[in-house]
Amino acid sequence: MDMPKTLEVTCTSGDCELDMFEMHYTYDMPDDVGITDFSCPYCGETEGLEEIEL
C-alpha cells in the first residue's frame, strides 16, 4: 500500500500572510482530489493557492 499523499501549498494572494502549509491526505482521499478543491486556511481565498513542486 502506498503512503498517503502530502501536498505542499503556498498562497500567492497579495493580502495573505501565509507562506506555506502541508496537507496530509488519508488513505480514503479520492485520487482525483487536488489543490482546486481547497481554500487557504488563513485568508480563505481559493484562486491564490499553488502546489509547491519539490
C-alpha positions as CSV (number, residue, x, y, z in Angstrom):
1,M,0.0,0.0,0.0
2,D,1.3,3.5,-0.9
3,M,1.7,6.1,1.8
4,P,-1.0,8.8,1.9
5,K,-0.3,11.9,-0.2
6,T,1.3,15.0,1.2
7,L,0.7,18.3,-0.6
8,E,2.8,21.4,0.0
9,V,0.9,24.5,-0.8
10,T,1.6,28.3,-0.9
11,C,-0.9,31.1,-1.1
12,T,0.0,33.8,-3.6
13,S,-2.8,36.2,-2.7
14,G,-1.3,39.7,-2.3
15,D,-3.1,40.3,1.0
16,C,-2.3,36.9,2.6
17,E,0.4,36.5,5.2
18,L,0.5,32.7,4.9
19,D,3.8,31.4,3.4
20,M,3.3,27.6,3.1
21,F,1.3,24.8,4.6
22,E,1.1,21.0,4.1
23,M,-1.9,18.9,3.7
24,H,-1.7,15.2,4.6
25,Y,-4.3,13.1,2.9
26,T,-5.8,10.0,4.5
27,Y,-5.8,6.7,2.6
28,D,-9.5,7.3,1.9
29,M,-9.0,10.5,0.0
30,P,-10.1,10.1,-3.6
31,D,-7.3,10.1,-6.2
32,D,-8.8,13.0,-8.2
33,V,-8.7,15.4,-5.2
34,G,-6.3,18.3,-5.9
35,I,-5.4,21.8,-5.0
36,T,-8.5,23.3,-6.6
37,D,-10.7,21.5,-4.0
38,F,-9.3,23.6,-1.1
39,S,-9.1,27.2,0.1
40,C,-6.4,29.0,2.1
41,P,-6.8,28.4,5.8
42,Y,-5.6,31.9,6.5
43,C,-7.3,34.2,4.0
44,G,-10.0,31.8,2.7
45,E,-9.1,32.5,-1.0
46,T,-9.1,29.7,-3.5
47,E,-7.6,31.4,-6.5
48,G,-4.2,32.1,-5.0
49,L,-3.3,28.5,-4.0
50,E,-0.4,26.9,-5.8
51,E,1.2,23.5,-5.3
52,I,4.9,23.7,-4.3
53,E,6.8,21.2,-6.6
54,L,9.8,19.7,-4.7
